Amino acid sequence: MCELNNFDEYYRIAEELVLYAGKIIEDGINSRKNIKSKGIDWDLVTEYDRKIEDKLIKQLLIQFPSHKFIGEETVAKEGCLPQLTNDPTWIIDPIDGTTNFVHRFPHTCISLALLVNKKVEIGIIYNPLMGQFFSARRHCGAFLNGKSIKTSDMRDISQSLVAMEPWLAKDPQYLASVYSRMHALVQGTHGIRSLGTAALTLCYVAMGAVEAYHIEGIDAWDVAAGKLIIEEAGGVVIDTDGGELDLMTPKVIAACNQQIAQQLVDLIKKADCEILHKNLN
């Protein structure tokens, strides 16, 4: 197990490695890419995803050989999600927003989190293409490029800007709920936004650029670092049903405060009930 006085060193090395990985994204954004699908046409992977993850794990293992790892590309290769334990565990998304990266859309980032006793202690999300380095350590605040950030103080969902990802509707099991929830958000908020990267959108909640974000069908590496960054900025991240988020099977409502989170929970429940009512009739 790690001692608390090691967190400075953990953070220093993590920051150094993420900044280095950012240069790989910068170098690769305009290059020809070897693009593959992970079985579904919107879940893409490139050689850059693998290169960054391999580099991060290799270097972290040199520094911390007893630590464990959960990485998006490693899980895809091995075909199963490892169990989260109390041991120090790094959760890695080498490129969140790979489709954006493939299309040279500049909303793409590296996400790295360190969990100890199943709690996120360090979160780093870096978008090198726009020079945005988000970071947080538990009980130490959240930062963008070294400057403290806070969530919005909005209390009314109808006056809020809310983010949601419509691409999930490509999966037939999500199609009806996605369209119903999107319709509810269009009617019940100032507007909706979709960036194609969960990690970076969570950071935009943390910095107050959007009041809330809703997404399902994602994994731990999409949300681990962003969850801590939002919480340290004063926001909340909960399950779509309103309970505690299960990090390993996340159904996410992230919000600037508990009031907005609850209003979004209620809005989604109403939209889902309308689908159920239509199906029964």
Backbone torsions as a table, in degrees:
resi	resn	phi	psi	omega
1	MET	NA	154.8	-178.5
2	CYS	-93.4	151.6	176.5
3	GLU	-93.5	152.5	-176.5
4	LEU	-58.9	-33.9	-176.3
5	ASN	-72.9	-1.2	176.3
6	ASN	-89.1	-9.6	-173.7
7	PHE	-65.6	-32.0	175.3
8	ASP	-58.9	-43.6	-179.8
9	GLU	-70.2	-40.6	177.0
10	TYR	-57.8	-46.2	-178.3
11	TYR	-66.4	-43.7	-178.0
12	ARG	-58.4	-45.9	-178.8
13	ILE	-69.5	-40.7	178.7
14	ALA	-61.3	-44.8	178.9
15	GLU	-60.5	-45.5	180.0
16	GLU	-60.0	-43.7	-178.1
17	LEU	-69.8	-39.3	179.8
18	VAL	-66.9	-40.6	177.2
19	LEU	-62.1	-39.8	176.8
20	TYR	-63.9	-43.7	179.3
21	ALA	-62.8	-32.4	177.4
22	GLY	-59.9	-32.9	178.6
23	LYS	-67.4	-30.5	176.7
24	ILE	-65.3	-41.1	176.9
25	ILE	-65.1	-44.8	178.9
26	GLU	-59.6	-43.1	-179.6
27	ASP	-68.7	-29.9	-174.0
28	GLY	-93.4	-13.9	-170.8
29	ILE	-59.4	-37.3	-178.7
30	ASN	-101.4	7.3	-178.2
31	SER	-89.1	159.8	173.2
32	ARG	-70.2	134.6	-172.3
33	LYS	-117.9	147.5	172.9
34	ASN	-90.1	101.6	-170.5
35	ILE	-102.9	131.0	175.8
36	LYS	-130.8	157.8	175.6
37	SER	-104.4	144.0	178.1
38	LYS	-90.3	33.8	176.7
39	GLY	105.1	-21.1	176.2
40	ILE	-128.6	140.1	-163.3
41	ASP	-68.3	-13.5	179.0
42	TRP	-101.6	-4.4	-179.6
43	ASP	-101.4	90.0	-171.9
44	LEU	-99.0	158.9	175.2
45	VAL	-143.9	144.6	177.0
46	THR	-124.7	171.0	176.8
47	GLU	-62.6	-22.2	180.0
48	TYR	-73.0	-37.1	174.9
49	ASP	-56.0	-50.2	-177.0
50	ARG	-66.9	-39.7	-178.7
51	LYS	-62.2	-44.3	-178.6
52	ILE	-67.1	-46.5	-178.9
53	GLU	-62.9	-44.5	179.0
54	ASP	-59.7	-41.6	-180.0
55	LYS	-65.0	-45.6	-179.0
56	LEU	-62.9	-47.4	-178.4
57	ILE	-65.0	-43.4	-179.5
58	LYS	-59.0	-48.1	-176.8
59	GLN	-71.3	-37.7	177.5
60	LEU	-67.2	-36.4	177.7
61	LEU	-65.4	-35.4	176.6
62	ILE	-61.9	-42.2	-177.9
63	GLN	-79.1	-38.6	-173.1
64	PHE	-133.4	75.2	-173.2
65	PRO	-64.0	-18.4	-179.6
66	SER	-90.1	-7.3	-177.2
67	HIS	-76.2	158.3	178.1
68	LYS	-108.2	167.9	-174.2
69	PHE	-141.2	140.6	169.4
70	ILE	-129.5	107.8	-177.7
71	GLY	-120.7	145.5	-176.1
72	GLU	-58.1	-47.9	-175.5
73	GLU	-74.5	-32.9	176.4
74	THR	-64.5	-43.4	178.2
75	VAL	-63.7	-41.6	179.3
76	ALA	-61.6	-39.8	-178.5
77	LYS	-70.8	-40.3	-176.6
78	GLU	-84.4	-19.3	173.4
79	GLY	83.4	6.9	178.2
80	CYS	-151.4	150.4	179.9
81	LEU	-88.9	121.2	179.9
82	PRO	-67.8	155.9	179.1
83	GLN	-74.4	136.2	175.4
84	LEU	-79.6	126.5	-180.0
85	THR	-114.0	-177.1	177.1
86	ASN	-78.6	-9.2	-179.6
87	ASP	-66.4	152.9	173.7
88	PRO	-55.3	123.3	-174.0
89	THR	-135.1	126.3	175.8
90	TRP	-92.1	127.4	176.9
91	ILE	-109.4	123.7	-166.9
92	ILE	-124.8	129.1	164.4
93	ASP	-117.8	105.0	-172.6
94	PRO	-65.7	-38.5	172.7
95	ILE	-140.9	105.7	173.6
96	ASP	-91.7	122.5	-171.1
97	GLY	96.7	42.8	-179.8
98	THR	-61.2	-39.3	177.6
99	THR	-61.0	-40.5	174.1
100	ASN	-59.5	-44.5	179.8
101	PHE	-60.4	-43.1	179.5
102	VAL	-61.9	-39.3	-177.6
103	HIS	-91.8	4.8	179.2
104	ARG	64.5	25.1	172.8
105	PHE	-80.7	124.0	-163.8
106	PRO	-75.9	8.7	175.2
107	HIS	-93.6	85.1	179.7
108	THR	-149.0	148.9	-171.2
109	CYS	-155.7	167.5	171.0
110	ILE	-104.1	135.9	178.4
111	SER	-124.1	127.1	-178.8
112	LEU	-137.5	128.9	179.0
113	ALA	-133.4	146.5	172.9
114	LEU	-114.3	124.3	176.9
115	LEU	-110.7	139.3	173.4
116	VAL	-133.9	130.2	-174.0
117	ASN	55.3	35.8	177.0
118	LYS	66.9	14.3	175.8
119	LYS	-112.5	138.0	179.0
120	VAL	-74.2	121.6	-178.7
121	GLU	-105.1	-29.5	178.9
122	ILE	-135.5	134.7	175.2
123	GLY	-135.3	128.8	178.0
124	ILE	-133.7	129.8	175.0
125	ILE	-132.9	124.3	-172.1
126	TYR	-129.4	121.1	172.2
127	ASN	-105.1	95.9	-175.6
128	PRO	-69.2	-25.4	-176.8
129	LEU	-71.2	-24.9	178.2
130	MET	-116.8	8.0	176.4
131	GLY	63.7	38.8	-178.8
132	GLN	-112.1	112.2	179.5
133	PHE	-114.8	102.1	179.7
134	PHE	-95.4	140.0	-178.8
135	SER	-151.7	155.4	176.2
136	ALA	-158.5	148.0	167.3
137	ARG	-128.4	143.5	-175.8
138	ARG	-53.7	129.6	178.8
139	HIS	67.6	16.2	-178.9
140	CYS	-122.0	1.7	178.9
141	GLY	92.8	172.2	179.7
142	ALA	-119.7	149.0	-171.3
143	PHE	-142.0	147.7	169.5
144	LEU	-120.5	115.3	-177.6
145	ASN	51.8	39.5	175.6
146	GLY	85.9	-5.4	-179.9
147	LYS	-104.6	136.8	-176.7
148	SER	-61.1	139.5	177.1
149	ILE	-123.9	153.3	179.0
150	LYS	-136.6	152.8	177.2
151	THR	-73.9	166.0	176.4
152	SER	-62.4	153.1	177.0
153	ASP	-99.8	14.7	178.6
154	MET	-62.2	142.2	179.5
155	ARG	-120.8	-1.5	-174.7
156	ASP	-121.8	117.1	-178.2
157	ILE	-60.9	-30.3	-177.7
158	SER	-68.7	-19.1	178.6
159	GLN	-104.3	14.0	-173.1
160	SER	-105.2	152.4	169.5
161	LEU	-97.9	124.7	-172.9
162	VAL	-124.2	137.9	179.0
163	ALA	-101.8	146.6	178.4
164	MET	-157.1	150.3	-178.3
165	GLU	-105.3	110.5	-178.1
166	PRO	-78.4	-15.0	-176.8
167	TRP	-59.2	-22.5	-178.5
168	LEU	-63.9	-19.7	179.1
169	ALA	-67.3	-11.0	173.5
170	LYS	-64.9	-24.3	176.5
171	ASP	-86.4	119.4	-175.4
172	PRO	-54.2	-31.5	-177.6
173	GLN	-70.6	-19.1	-179.4
174	TYR	-104.5	-10.4	-168.4
175	LEU	-55.1	-53.5	-175.0
176	ALA	-63.7	-44.1	-177.3
177	SER	-68.2	-38.4	179.6
178	VAL	-62.3	-47.7	-178.7
179	TYR	-66.6	-38.2	179.3
180	SER	-67.1	-43.4	179.4
181	ARG	-67.2	-39.5	177.6
182	MET	-62.4	-41.9	177.9
183	HIS	-60.1	-42.9	179.3
184	ALA	-63.4	-38.4	179.5
185	LEU	-69.8	-40.2	178.0
186	VAL	-60.4	-41.7	-177.3
187	GLN	-79.2	-27.6	-170.3
188	GLY	-108.4	6.9	-178.9
189	THR	-135.6	176.2	174.0
190	HIS	-66.9	-30.4	-179.3
191	GLY	169.6	168.3	177.6
192	ILE	-123.0	152.9	179.3
193	ARG	-133.5	151.7	177.8
194	SER	-140.3	119.8	-176.5
195	LEU	-107.0	-13.4	180.0
196	GLY	77.9	15.8	175.5
197	THR	-147.6	114.2	-177.5
198	ALA	-66.0	-46.1	-175.6
199	ALA	-58.4	-47.2	-177.3
200	LEU	-70.0	-36.3	178.2
201	THR	-65.4	-37.0	174.1
202	LEU	-58.0	-39.1	177.8
203	CYS	-66.1	-32.5	179.0
204	TYR	-70.8	-28.6	169.4
205	VAL	-65.5	-43.8	-178.0
206	ALA	-61.8	-36.3	-176.9
207	MET	-89.3	-1.1	176.5
208	GLY	86.9	10.7	-179.8
209	ALA	-76.9	-31.3	170.2
210	VAL	-132.1	152.0	-177.4
211	GLU	-81.9	-28.5	-175.2
212	ALA	-157.1	164.6	-179.8
213	TYR	-147.5	134.9	177.1
214	HIS	-127.2	130.7	176.8
215	ILE	-157.3	143.2	172.3
216	GLU	-127.4	177.0	178.5
217	GLY	71.3	25.9	178.9
218	ILE	-116.3	-174.2	-175.4
219	ASP	-129.1	174.5	-175.6
220	ALA	-56.4	-39.3	-176.5
221	TRP	-69.4	-19.1	177.3
222	ASP	-75.7	-24.8	-167.1
223	VAL	-124.4	-17.7	-171.0
224	ALA	-57.6	-53.9	-178.0
225	ALA	-67.7	-42.6	-178.1
226	GLY	-64.6	-33.2	177.8
227	LYS	-58.7	-47.7	179.7
228	LEU	-65.8	-41.1	-178.9
229	ILE	-61.4	-43.0	177.4
230	ILE	-63.9	-47.4	-177.8
231	GLU	-61.9	-39.6	179.5
232	GLU	-72.8	-18.0	176.1
233	ALA	-90.3	-0.8	176.8
234	GLY	105.2	2.6	-178.6
235	GLY	-98.0	-171.0	-178.6
236	VAL	-135.4	150.6	174.4
237	VAL	-131.8	117.9	-175.6
238	ILE	-131.5	175.7	175.5
239	ASP	-76.4	154.7	179.3
240	THR	-55.8	-31.2	178.8
241	ASP	-79.4	-5.5	178.0
242	GLY	101.3	-3.9	-179.9
243	GLY	-93.3	-164.9	-179.5
244	GLU	-72.0	138.8	-179.2
245	LEU	-71.5	132.9	170.0
246	ASP	-91.0	107.2	-173.1
247	LEU	-61.8	-29.0	-176.6
248	MET	-83.1	-19.2	173.5
249	THR	-136.6	68.4	-169.4
250	PRO	-76.1	128.9	167.4
251	LYS	-118.6	107.6	-157.5
252	VAL	-104.8	130.8	157.1
253	ILE	-121.6	114.8	176.0
254	ALA	-111.7	134.6	-174.8
255	ALA	-147.4	161.3	-177.8
256	CYS	-69.6	-22.8	177.9
257	ASN	-162.5	173.2	-175.7
258	GLN	-67.3	-32.4	-179.4
259	GLN	-63.3	-47.9	178.9
260	ILE	-65.3	-39.8	178.6
261	ALA	-58.1	-46.4	-178.1
262	GLN	-67.2	-39.0	177.5
263	GLN	-63.5	-35.6	177.9
264	LEU	-71.3	-39.3	174.2
265	VAL	-56.6	-48.1	-177.9
266	ASP	-63.7	-40.5	-179.8
267	LEU	-63.2	-42.9	180.0
268	ILE	-67.4	-41.6	178.2
269	LYS	-61.4	-40.5	178.9
270	LYS	-64.2	-42.6	179.1
271	ALA	-63.8	-40.9	179.3
272	ASP	-67.2	-37.1	178.1
273	CYS	-64.7	-35.5	178.6
274	GLU	-65.9	-37.4	176.0
275	ILE	-64.4	-46.0	-179.9
276	LEU	-60.4	-41.7	-179.6
277	HIS	-63.9	-40.7	179.6
278	LYS	-65.5	-39.1	-178.8
279	ASN	-68.0	-28.8	-178.3
280	LEU	-80.8	-20.6	-177.5
281	ASN	-95.2	NA	NA
